[in-house]
């Protein structure tokens, strides 16, 4: 499968001693799978010290020291198991903190997983920023870094080029959110489905996406039918063709599609067309009739009726809101 044609992006993982394995492997698996599907990510793993012991007792390495990233790079900071010294301060090596400060100055995006937010806090990079961390560390960080706006009850936050995620598995949610922003929702849905993950969008994240909704099931045939519809939302597709793609009979597809998505294939296609129309409305050069034609509606009148049924207003009114 070919991924989107975008410039190569380096993803550098800074591996600290006592790193939690899932904090490291989860985001790495997401970006690695995206690369497998053709997205231009280049992954590398670094540490200050040739070898690192994970919190779970698995030795890791040998590593090379991290190079200084540039503004187009992504630095992922998996969370370590934290042990507070006698005075209750969380301490990390000066090499780590100075490198993170320098990486931030280059404009690189820094993304922490779980307790990795504390390392950013020690480097002074969370001052004046919204951030989050593992629930068990929230109060400590609020006390330790009073200038940071530490949030509880969110999966991940983004404030400028600093991204923080809540804990353990939420690092994968964060990685999928970054992937969606850079490679698009349909591509991200393919990655999430391959990993058998449900993309849990954060409450502060972007609106729901038809490309990711209705995808939490595990029925391969229905996924194939959904892919076929999503790839050509404006074209007419027969149930016979979808059934052939899914490897099912027409009756079997209709039953399975409704059972696993709660929608009929026609209802799902209509949602895809409405999403395409919403995107096209950002182009003021396209008339409502032209949008209706591109999206596969019978005519402008049909499109207006369907749009108003779903959104409670006319396409013209909706477009005015979108463009303002």
C-alpha positions, -999 to 999 in steps of 0.1 A, spaced: 0 0 0 14 34 -9 12 61 17 9 99 12 37 116 -7 52 139 19 88 146 29 106 121 52 101 129 88 126 117 114 111 103 146 138 102 174 131 82 205 150 93 236 152 62 258 158 68 295 169 44 321 140 25 337 118 33 307 84 16 306 83 -7 277 48 1 264 55 38 266 84 31 241 70 3 220 34 16 216 42 48 197 71 31 179 47 4 167 23 31 154 49 50 134 66 17 123 32 4 109 26 37 92 60 34 76 51 -2 65 21 13 47 42 38 29 43 69 52 77 85 51 88 81 87 124 73 97 127 59 132 158 60 154 164 52 191 189 69 212 202 72 248 228 89 269 247 56 277 251 26 255 227 4 275 195 10 293 175 -12 317 138 -10 313 115 -8 343 103 -43 335 139 -57 337 146 -60 300 180 -47 290 180 -25 259 208 -13 237 234 -6 226 224 30 217 241 60 202 237 95 217 209 115 201 218 139 174 204 174 176 171 174 157 159 201 134 125 218 133 109 191 111 118 163 135 96 146 161 112 137 194 93 110 215 101 108 252 88 75 266 81 76 303 105 61 328 96 47 362 102 75 386 119 73 419 120 104 440 152 112 459 151 119 496 140 155 491 112 144 469 126 159 437 125 141 404 160 143 390 173 135 355 208 139 341 220 172 329 228 156 295 191 147 290 178 181 302 203 202 282 196 181 251 158 186 254 163 223 258 185 224 227 160 203 208 132 226 218 152 256 206 155 241 171 117 240 168 115 202 169 82 188 182 87 171 216 61 145 226 62 128 260 44 96 270 32 92 306 58 101 331 80 115 303 62 148 310 81 151 342 114 152 323 100 181 302 90 198 334 125 194 349 138 210 317 115 240 322 97 233 290 62 231 304 61 265 320 31 284 308 19 254 288 -10 230 290 1 195 297 -9 161 311 7 130 325 -2 97 343 -30 102 367 -8 92 397 17 120 389 -7 149 383 -7 163 418 30 160 421 36 178 388 11 205 398 31 211 429 66 206 414 59 227 383 35 255 394 39 274 362 27 245 341 -10 240 335 -12 203 343 -46 188 332 -63 157 346 -87 135 328 -74 140 292 -56 116 269 -32 140 255 -26 178 251 -8 199 225 5 233 233 28 247 205 54 222 197 51 203 231 28 173 232 21 153 264 1 121 269 -16 108 300 -3 73 305 9 41 290 -16 32 262 -25 69 256 9 72 239 -5 52 211 -35 76 210 -11 105 208 8 88 180 -24 82 160 -34 118 165 -1 130 151 -5 105 122 -39 117 114 -28 153 114 1 146 90 -12 117 68 -50 121 70 -78 103 87 -83 75 62 -46 65 63 -47 66 101 -78 44 102 -59 18 82 -30 19 106 -53 17 137 -72 -12 121 -40 -31 113 -30 -27 149 -65 -37 161 -67 -4 180 -96 19 185 -85 55 181 -98 72 213 -100 108 203 -94 132 232 -122 155 243 -100 184 233 -91 169 200 -106 176 166 -141 167 156 -152 131 149 -142 117 116 -163 94 94 -130 77 84 -124 66 119 -159 62 132 -177 29 128 -143 11 126 -141 -5 161 -153 -39 149 -131 -68 137 -151 -80 107 -126 -81 78 -151 -82 50 -170 -52 63 -137 -33 67 -130 -41 30 -164 -28 20 -159 4 40 -125 9 24 -141 5 -11 -167 32 -3 -142 55 14 -118 55 -15 -145 66 -40 -173 83 -20 -185 102 -51 -189 72 -73 -219 49 -76 -211 15 -61 -235 -14 -62 -242 -38 -34 -231 -66 -57 -197 -50 -61 -193 -44 -24 -203 -79 -16 -177 -92 -40 -150 -70 -24 -161 -82 11 -162 -119 0 -198 -122 10 -232 -126 -5 -253 -94 -9 -275 -106 19 -246 -115 40 -229 -82 35 -260 -62 43 -265 -82 75 -229 -80 86 -225 -43 78 -256 -34 98 -246 -56 127 -210 -43 130 -215 -6 122 -251 1 130 -256 15 95 -265 1 61 -239 4 33 -260 32 18 -262 51 51 -224 48 55 -218 60 19 -241 90 25 -220 100 56 -188 97 35 -204 119 8 -214 145 34 -179 146 48 -165 150 13 -190 178 7 -180 195 40 -143 195 28 -152 208 -6 -172 237 9 -139 253 19 -134 260 -18 -154 292 -26 -149 286 -63 -172 255 -62 -210 261 -64 -234 240 -43 -244 222 -75 -208 214 -84 -202 200 -49 -233 179 -52 -221 164 -85 -186 157 -72 -200 139 -41 -223 117 -61 -257 132 -52 -284 132 -78 -285 170 -81 -282 201 -60 -318 197 -47 -311 162 -35 -279 173 -18 -296 202 0 -323 180 13 -298 154 27 -276 181 42 -305 198 60 -318 164 73 -284 157 88 -272 191 100 -305 211 104 -294 239 81 -288 246 45 -255 239 28 -252 276 20 -256 286 57 -231 259 67 -206 271 42 -209 307 55 -200 294 90 -171 273 77 -156 302 58 -160 328 85 
